Amino acid sequence: MRRTTIRRSLRGAAVTAAAVLAIALPGAGVHAEPAQVPAEQQLADTIADGLKDPAARPIVDSGSASGSACNSGSGTGSGNGSGDCYGGSGSSSGLRGGHATDTVGFGPPSTSFLGAFGHGLLNPDVAPPGSNDWNCTPTAEHPEPLVLIHGTWENAYNNFAFISQPLHDAGHCVFTFNYGRSGLIQGGGVGTALPGANGTGYIEDSAKQIAVFVDRVLAATGAGKVNIVGHSQGGVSSRQYIQFEGGADKVHHLMTFGATHHGTTLVGIGALGRAINNLGIDVLGLVEIFVGHSGIQQTVGSNFINNLNAAGDTVPGVDYTVVGSRYDEITTPFDSTFLTAGPGATVRNITLQDGCEQDLSDHLTLMYSPRVLSIIQNTLDPAQPLQCTFNPWLIGGGGKL
């Protein structure tokens, strides 16, 4: 009797969630094509079953599908990923589908995350200034191109509108793109209702998209390796690429900022949810409907995080610079971002406020910190000094170097 009551309550919640997602879907209206939504009975049953292992939970779909978002998989799901995990539309596998896209045009430089976010809402596909010059030739001083990998619910422009132009002006070939574009029906969460909210698909698929993009950069520039700058999920997606998608031989230096390398408790919420899950009640399955696949994968103790770190934090031959902020409210605790060097790798862990207490950057404004920019430049050219400028929490924008 009690299980029946739980199922009825959850079924009602599932119907409500499905209605919210349908309303929030961009472009939905009387003239829109009917969107497929998860079968509410199956969704309720999945939540009520309380699977302890999120990886064992079936993808809820109202149709049948096979393959993965990074294969040409056939199926009746509504995914719009491409067969090679990059660009355009194709036949992906139902809700798992996701894809990456090139940027179109360029946005203005910005010293404020909020300003860049607002511009990105109206122009979600533009590149940050100074990036994506496919005719750029690496110099002897800077032989390795820079690839910028954005975070969850962000895009190439709003994540890097502050740092990209100065890095280009310093002589680097800078490239970036939008990855993990997974909509509401594909399980990207309600954040995808906002234009330009990317990085929401499964991180394993996003890593394959990074692999394709890096190969394009290497082919265009003739370089042997790249250096990667990753913010938040951009750090763990890049590590997934390095460890499992052939990136170890193609990446010299990985620089991450606020990355969820060991998962995040989200100020305790993620850790509590994982604990409840392990008691047999799949609360994270319900949360995933709203925060998306990649959000759940980045919680502490997830199968993805455990697998990513199972063989150690690093791979031989790659240098790592890892930066965390004491004011980070997303990657919590903030020092969980730090890595431990394994054989053949070097790690430089940096707390942003050490030596610069006036930098109050939080998670979103990290990439708008002049000190962060100087850390990137110093990593690539040790002769470049570190800078220290007041950078206020939330608003960002401590000025240009």
Disulfide bonds with the S-S distance in Angstrom:
Cys70-Cys85 1.78
Cys136-Cys173 1.98
Cys356-Cys388 2.00
